[in-house]
Amino acid sequence: MPLRRATCLSLLIFIALAATARAGTVGREQDIVDLKLGQRVQVDDGTCPAGQVKEVRGAKMTDKGVARTSTCVSRFGPKSKR
C-alpha cells in the first residue's frame, strides 16, 4: 500500500511540474498575468532579431513576487541530433 501511494504522489508531482514547465506564447509581455517560478513564456512582440523570440522566465522569488528575466531564443528551439 505505501508503494502505491508513493507512486501516485510522484505521478501527481510530475504532472504538476510538467504543466508549469511548458512554454506558452503571447503577443505582448503585458499579457503575462501570473508568472510562476520556473515558468517560461514566449513573447512574439518583434523586439528580437529574425528567427528569434523573446522568452520571459520566472527567475527567483522576491518579497514582491516572482522576478522576471528575458532573453532572445531561437524560435523553434535547439535542433536535436538523430
Helices and strands as residue ranges (DSSP letters): H 2-21, E 23-26, G 29-31, E 40-43, E 52-62, E 65-74
